[in-house]
Amino acid sequence: MIISSGYHFLLCIPLDKVSVFSDAIDEAAVAFLNGDKYISAIDENVFTKQGSYTFKINGKEIRKKLFVHVFYDQEKAGAFTKKIQKRRNEIIQMIKEGLTLDTNNKSFADVYLCQNEDGSIGLNNQAFQEANKHAGVFVLVSDCVADGKQAYYGYRDRRTVEECFSDLKVKMCCDRFRVSCEDSLVGKCFVEFIALSLYMRMEMIIRKAMDKNKEVPHHSIKTIIEDLEGITEIAFADSFVTIKPISKTQKKCLKLFNTSEPVSRYVQNIAVPNMIKYARKPHGDKWAK
């Protein structure tokens, strides 16, 4: 649908359902063994292959030149394979004890277990090897984004936008039968839009700094905001506002976004609701001016 419509795209491919890009995954597996595909800016191993792929759309074969970006995370791969091995042993023990498997465990057993000729429960090594091949791997495909790092940024930004609108949906109670009133709807959308704009602006500043090999105190917006929230003001009754000591990383965060450090100060003309500066004139006072 996207290809036939002519739109540019950047898609995450479900490896368990799509085998078209298996050649790129195989080449990436060999390339990752050399250990030179790691990009510190995104903390991922990246392999990119450009090739022509054939798709059958409405009975017609269409060839499309695509960029296939393969990402690999060793820690996630190890955790995933260990999880499979642990679950296999647990299900085998359940079968030996004569317990009934629920739907999820039965589906898992159908894939990763088999029955030997003597009736005993065996391991489906081929299925495990296939799962191990895709462990810690995810694939992004695009017709226009040639750089693996930029493709990763684009995918992560898409998730940020989706999470923002998902959060907005919850705040507006759109996941319930009763939603926000019309009066508050516009305000909530505006606030969420401003928050998303600021978030993406901060993300861009961090990426530019990392691309120039500048020192960055944190690599995520979440940890930066958590750090800056520690900056505390204390207001006294005499209009004096003092700033608690600012840490070294907090100073670096402020400098990164070209923001001056807050300083202790006296605040003049503090707004007081309904404050009366002068005594009111009595009603009917003909001498009142």
C-alpha positions in Angstrom: 0.0 0.0 0.0 2.7 2.5 1.0 5.0 1.5 -1.9 2.2 1.6 -4.5 1.1 5.1 -3.2 4.6 6.5 -3.7 5.0 7.8 -0.1 8.5 7.9 1.5 8.7 5.6 4.5 10.7 4.3 7.4 9.3 1.0 8.8 10.2 -1.4 11.6 10.0 -5.0 10.2 8.5 -7.9 12.3 11.2 -10.6 11.7 8.8 -13.4 12.7 6.5 -12.5 9.8 8.7 -11.1 7.1 11.6 -13.1 5.5 12.3 -10.8 2.5 15.3 -9.2 4.2 16.9 -12.3 5.5 19.9 -11.8 3.2 20.7 -8.4 4.9 20.3 -10.0 8.4 22.8 -12.8 7.4 25.3 -10.3 6.1 24.9 -8.2 9.2 25.6 -11.2 11.5 28.9 -11.7 9.8 29.7 -8.0 9.9 28.9 -7.7 13.6 31.5 -10.4 14.4 34.3 -7.9 13.5 33.1 -5.5 16.2 33.5 -2.4 14.2 29.8 -1.6 13.6 29.2 0.0 17.0 27.9 3.6 17.0 28.3 5.2 20.4 25.8 8.0 19.7 22.9 5.6 19.6 24.5 2.8 21.6 23.8 0.2 18.9 25.6 -2.0 16.4 24.4 -1.0 12.9 24.7 -2.6 9.5 23.2 -1.0 6.4 22.6 -2.7 3.0 21.3 -1.1 -0.1 19.5 -3.4 -2.5 16.7 -3.9 -4.9 13.7 -5.9 -3.7 10.7 -7.3 -5.6 7.2 -6.9 -4.3 4.0 -8.2 -5.8 1.2 -5.6 -5.6 -2.2 -6.2 -7.2 -0.7 -9.0 -9.3 2.2 -6.8 -10.6 5.8 -7.2 -9.6 7.4 -3.9 -8.5 11.1 -3.5 -7.9 12.1 -1.0 -5.2 15.5 0.2 -4.2 15.6 0.1 -0.4 18.0 0.8 2.5 17.9 -2.1 5.1 19.3 -1.1 8.5 20.0 -4.0 10.8 20.6 -3.2 14.5 22.0 -5.6 17.1 22.2 -5.4 20.9 24.3 -8.2 22.5 22.8 -7.7 26.0 19.2 -8.1 24.7 20.3 -11.1 22.6 21.8 -12.8 25.6 18.8 -12.1 27.8 16.3 -13.3 25.1 18.1 -16.7 24.5 18.5 -17.3 28.2 14.8 -16.6 28.7 13.9 -19.2 26.0 16.2 -21.8 27.6 14.8 -21.2 31.1 11.2 -21.4 29.9 11.9 -24.7 27.9 13.1 -26.3 31.1 10.1 -25.1 33.1 7.6 -26.4 30.5 9.4 -29.8 30.3 9.1 -30.1 34.1 5.4 -29.2 33.9 4.8 -31.9 31.3 6.7 -34.5 33.5 4.5 -33.6 36.4 1.4 -34.1 34.3 0.3 -30.5 34.6 -2.0 -29.0 31.9 -0.4 -26.3 29.8 -2.3 -23.1 29.2 -2.5 -21.5 25.7 0.7 -19.5 25.9 2.8 -22.4 27.2 1.3 -24.8 24.7 2.1 -22.4 21.8 5.7 -22.1 23.1 6.0 -25.9 23.5 4.8 -26.4 19.9 7.6 -24.3 18.6 10.6 -25.1 20.9 9.9 -28.7 22.0 9.3 -31.9 20.1 8.5 -35.5 20.9 11.3 -38.1 20.4 10.7 -41.6 18.9 10.8 -43.1 22.3 8.1 -40.8 23.5 10.3 -38.5 25.6 10.3 -34.7 25.3 13.1 -33.3 23.2 14.3 -29.9 22.1 13.7 -28.3 18.7 17.2 -27.1 18.1 16.3 -25.7 14.7 13.7 -23.4 16.1 16.1 -22.3 18.9 18.8 -21.5 16.3 16.4 -19.5 14.3 15.3 -17.6 17.4 18.9 -17.1 18.4 19.6 -15.7 15.0 17.1 -12.9 15.4 17.7 -12.3 19.2 18.6 -8.7 19.9 18.0 -7.8 16.3 15.6 -5.3 14.8 15.4 -4.1 11.3 14.4 -0.7 9.8 13.6 -0.3 6.1 13.4 2.9 4.2 13.4 4.1 0.6 15.1 7.4 1.4 17.0 7.3 4.7 20.5 5.9 3.8 22.3 6.5 7.1 21.7 4.0 9.9 22.1 6.5 12.7 19.5 8.9 11.2 17.1 5.9 10.6 17.4 5.1 14.3 16.7 8.7 15.3 13.7 8.8 13.0 12.3 5.6 14.5 12.9 6.8 18.1 11.3 10.2 17.3 8.2 8.4 15.9 7.9 6.5 19.2 8.2 9.7 21.1 5.4 11.3 19.2 3.2 8.2 19.5 3.8 8.0 23.3 3.0 11.7 23.5 -0.4 11.3 21.8 -1.1 8.1 23.8 -0.5 10.1 27.0 -2.7 12.9 25.6 -5.4 10.3 25.0 -5.3 9.1 28.6 -5.3 12.7 29.9 -8.4 13.5 27.9 -10.0 10.2 29.1 -10.4 9.2 25.4 -9.9 5.6 26.6 -13.2 5.8 28.5 -16.8 6.2 27.5 -16.8 9.8 28.8 -14.2 12.2 27.3 -13.0 15.7 28.2 -15.4 18.5 27.9 -15.1 20.7 24.8 -13.8 23.7 26.9 -10.7 21.9 28.2 -10.0 19.8 25.1 -8.2 22.7 23.2 -6.1 23.6 26.2 -4.9 20.1 26.8 -4.0 19.6 23.2 -2.1 22.9 23.2 -0.1 22.0 26.3 0.8 18.6 24.9 1.8 20.2 21.6 4.1 22.6 23.4 5.6 19.8 25.6 6.3 17.7 22.5 7.9 20.7 20.7 10.2 21.4 23.7 11.1 17.7 24.0 12.1 17.4 20.3 14.0 20.7 20.5 16.0 19.3 23.5 16.6 16.0 21.6 18.0 17.9 18.6 20.4 19.9 20.8 21.7 16.7 22.5 22.2 15.0 19.1 24.1 18.0 17.7 26.4 18.0 20.7 27.1 14.3 20.5 27.8 14.5 16.8 30.4 17.2 17.6 31.9 14.9 20.3 31.0 17.4 23.0 30.6 16.3 26.6 27.0 15.5 27.4 26.0 15.0 31.1 23.1 12.7 30.2 22.1 10.8 27.1 18.3 11.0 27.5 15.8 13.8 28.1 14.2 12.0 31.0 17.4 11.9 33.1 18.2 15.5 32.2 14.7 16.7 33.4 15.1 14.6 36.6 18.4 16.2 37.2 17.2 19.7 36.6 14.1 19.1 38.9 16.6 19.0 41.8 17.3 22.7 41.5 15.4 24.2 44.4 14.3 27.7 45.2 13.4 28.7 48.8 11.4 31.9 49.3 11.4 33.9 52.5 8.8 36.3 54.0 11.1 39.3 53.3 10.9 38.6 49.5 14.4 37.0 49.5 14.6 33.9 47.2 17.7 31.7 47.7 18.9 28.9 45.4 20.2 25.7 46.9 23.6 24.6 45.7 23.6 23.5 42.1 25.5 20.3 41.3 28.2 20.0 38.6 26.0 17.9 36.3 23.1 20.4 36.7 25.4 23.2 35.6 26.4 21.2 32.6 22.8 20.5 31.7 22.0 24.3 31.9 25.0 25.1 29.8 24.1 22.5 27.2 20.8 24.3 26.6 22.3 27.8 26.8 20.4 28.6 30.0 21.9 30.8 32.7 22.2 29.5 36.2 19.5 30.8 38.7 20.9 33.0 41.4 19.6 34.1 44.8 17.8 37.4 44.7 15.3 39.8 46.2 11.9 39.8 44.4 10.2 43.2 44.2 6.5 43.8 43.9 5.4 40.3 44.6 1.9 39.9 43.3 -0.6 39.4 46.0 -4.2 38.4 45.0 -6.7 41.2 45.8 -4.0 43.2 47.6 -5.2 46.7 48.8 -2.4 49.3 48.8 -4.5 52.2 49.9 -7.6 52.7 52.2 -10.8 52.9 50.2 -12.7 56.2 50.3 -16.0 56.1 52.1 -19.1 56.1 49.9 -20.8 59.4 49.5 -17.8 61.4 50.7 -18.1 64.5 48.7 -14.6 65.5 49.6 -13.1 62.3 48.2 -11.2 62.8 45.0 
